[in-house]
Amino acid sequence: MSEKELVEGVQKMDIGYDFGEKKKKKKSKEQKAGISEIETSYIDGSGNLFVKGAIYPYEELLERVRRLILEHNPDLWGAKRYTLKPPQVVRVGSKKVAWINFQEICNIMQRNADHVFQFVLSELGTEGSIAGDGQLVLKGKYGPKHIEVLLRKYIMEYVACSMCKSPNTRLERDSRTRLYTIVCAACGANRSVQNIKTGFHAVSRADRKKAKAI
């Protein structure tokens, strides 16, 4: 037997190893599909052959979910926008200001005016009252930008859903525990929130005078 015949005979033998001397032939699509099917199949507990379904890319699955949400419940994908008017604040004399559209903003946020009122007083460390026409009168000198910062903070803590960021929520209070819970009408998520507590209050010159007089 010649050397050439010996090499050809060895190459035809299937011994379970690949030494790399022989160039690999490209597998056909049918062969690849067959290998993929074998690799993704196994015997289940009942003794039957179970074949896994197709594996889809994450981006494709996300797009399919997005289309289903937009088709059946577009509010969940943020299609609906809510507009909140900026606070209208005017001076009342030399020591007070009035938040003109206070009640209107509370209605848009679907929050009790007294709850927002207590939050504002706590954050500002001041005194105030709600007038008969729904205006909020505060003791001190505060501009629209100052009130807007407080309003944004209130929305983040007591209005916006932590999951989908929708402002379409309601604030419920447990009569037994006296704890508040935000329930989202868009995605159904809920979270408990802390009771209103006193925030930072800068000590003014008048506060120092009062402290010395005591």
C-alpha positions in Angstrom: 0.0 0.0 0.0 1.4 3.3 -1.0 1.7 6.3 1.4 -1.0 8.2 -0.5 -3.4 5.3 -0.2 -2.7 5.0 3.5 -3.4 8.7 4.1 -6.7 8.5 2.1 -7.7 5.5 4.1 -7.1 7.1 7.5 -9.0 10.3 6.4 -12.0 8.2 5.6 -12.0 6.6 9.0 -14.3 8.2 11.7 -12.2 7.9 14.9 -13.8 10.8 16.8 -10.9 13.2 16.5 -10.1 16.1 14.2 -6.4 16.7 13.8 -6.8 19.7 11.6 -5.0 18.3 8.5 -8.2 18.2 6.6 -10.0 21.5 5.7 -13.4 21.8 7.1 -16.2 21.9 4.6 -18.9 24.5 5.0 -22.1 23.0 6.5 -25.3 23.5 4.6 -28.2 25.4 6.0 -30.1 22.1 6.4 -27.2 20.7 8.5 -27.0 23.8 10.6 -30.7 23.7 11.3 -30.5 20.1 12.3 -27.6 20.7 14.7 -29.5 23.7 16.2 -32.6 21.6 16.7 -30.6 18.8 18.4 -28.8 21.2 20.7 -32.0 22.9 21.8 -33.9 19.6 22.5 -33.9 17.2 25.4 -35.9 14.5 27.0 -38.5 15.8 29.5 -39.7 14.0 32.7 -42.4 12.1 30.7 -39.8 10.5 28.3 -40.9 12.7 25.4 -38.6 14.7 23.3 -39.0 18.4 24.1 -37.8 20.9 21.5 -37.3 24.5 22.6 -38.8 27.3 20.6 -36.9 30.0 18.7 -34.8 32.4 20.7 -35.6 36.0 19.9 -33.2 39.0 20.4 -34.0 41.2 23.4 -34.6 44.3 21.3 -37.2 42.4 19.2 -39.1 41.2 22.2 -39.1 44.7 23.7 -40.5 46.1 20.4 -43.2 43.5 20.4 -44.2 44.5 24.0 -44.2 48.1 23.1 -46.6 47.5 20.1 -48.9 45.5 22.3 -49.0 48.2 25.0 -49.6 51.0 22.5 -52.4 48.9 20.9 -54.3 47.9 24.1 -53.3 50.6 26.7 -51.4 53.6 25.3 -51.3 55.4 28.7 -48.8 52.9 29.9 -46.2 54.0 27.4 -46.4 57.7 28.3 -48.5 58.6 25.3 -50.7 60.8 27.5 -49.2 64.0 28.7 -50.3 66.1 31.7 -49.9 69.9 31.8 -49.4 71.6 35.1 -49.6 75.4 35.2 -46.7 77.3 36.9 -47.5 78.7 40.3 -48.8 82.3 40.3 -47.4 84.1 43.3 -48.0 87.8 44.1 -46.9 90.0 47.0 -49.5 90.8 49.7 -48.2 93.8 51.6 -44.5 93.8 52.7 -44.4 90.5 54.6 -46.7 88.1 52.8 -47.3 86.4 49.5 -50.3 84.8 47.9 -50.3 81.7 45.8 -53.2 82.5 43.5 -53.8 79.2 41.6 -53.0 77.0 44.6 -56.4 75.2 44.6 -56.3 74.7 40.8 -52.9 73.0 40.9 -54.1 70.7 43.7 -57.0 69.7 41.6 -54.8 68.9 38.6 -52.5 66.8 40.8 -55.6 65.1 42.4 -54.3 65.9 45.8 -56.0 67.2 48.9 -55.2 70.9 49.3 -54.6 70.5 53.1 -51.9 67.9 52.4 -50.1 70.1 49.9 -50.5 73.1 52.3 -48.9 71.1 55.2 -46.0 70.1 52.9 -45.3 73.8 51.8 -45.4 75.1 55.4 -43.1 72.3 56.6 -40.6 72.9 53.8 -40.5 76.6 54.2 -40.7 76.6 58.0 -43.2 79.4 57.9 -46.8 80.1 58.7 -49.8 80.5 56.3 -53.4 79.9 55.7 -55.8 78.9 52.8 -58.2 81.7 51.9 -61.8 81.3 51.1 -61.1 81.6 47.3 -58.5 78.8 47.4 -55.5 81.0 47.5 -52.6 80.1 49.8 -51.3 83.0 51.8 -47.7 82.6 53.2 -45.8 84.6 55.6 -42.5 85.7 54.1 -41.0 86.8 50.7 -41.2 84.0 48.2 -41.2 84.2 44.4 -42.7 81.9 41.7 -39.4 80.0 41.2 -39.1 79.2 44.9 -42.7 77.8 45.0 -42.1 75.9 41.8 -39.1 74.1 43.3 -41.3 73.0 46.2 -44.0 71.9 43.8 -41.6 69.7 41.9 -40.4 68.1 45.1 -43.9 67.4 46.2 -44.7 65.8 42.8 -41.6 63.5 43.1 -42.5 62.4 46.6 -46.3 62.3 46.6 -47.6 62.2 43.0 -45.3 60.6 40.4 -45.3 56.8 40.1 -41.9 55.3 40.9 -42.3 52.6 38.2 -43.7 54.3 35.1 -43.4 58.0 36.2 -47.0 58.7 35.5 -48.7 61.5 37.5 -52.0 59.7 37.2 -52.0 58.4 40.7 -54.1 58.7 43.9 -52.9 59.1 47.5 -54.6 56.7 49.9 -54.2 56.7 53.7 -54.6 53.7 55.9 -56.9 54.7 58.8 -55.3 52.0 61.0 -51.6 52.7 60.4 -52.1 56.3 59.3 -49.6 55.7 56.5 -49.9 57.0 53.0 -49.7 54.9 49.8 -49.5 56.1 46.2 -51.5 53.9 43.8 -50.8 54.3 40.1 -53.9 54.2 37.8 -51.7 53.6 34.7 -49.5 50.6 35.7 -51.1 49.5 38.9 -47.9 49.9 41.0 -48.1 51.2 44.6 -45.6 52.4 47.1 -45.7 53.8 50.6 -44.6 57.3 51.3 -43.4 59.0 54.5 -45.6 61.4 56.4 -44.8 65.0 56.0 -41.8 66.1 58.1 -40.1 69.4 58.7 -37.5 70.2 56.1 -34.5 72.5 56.3 -35.3 76.0 57.5 -32.6 78.7 57.3 -32.3 80.8 60.5 -33.1 84.4 59.8 -32.1 87.5 61.7 -35.5 87.7 63.2 -35.2 84.1 64.5 -31.9 85.0 66.2 -33.5 88.0 67.9 -36.4 85.8 69.2 -33.9 83.2 70.5 -31.9 85.9 72.4 -35.1 87.3 73.9 -36.1 84.0 75.4 
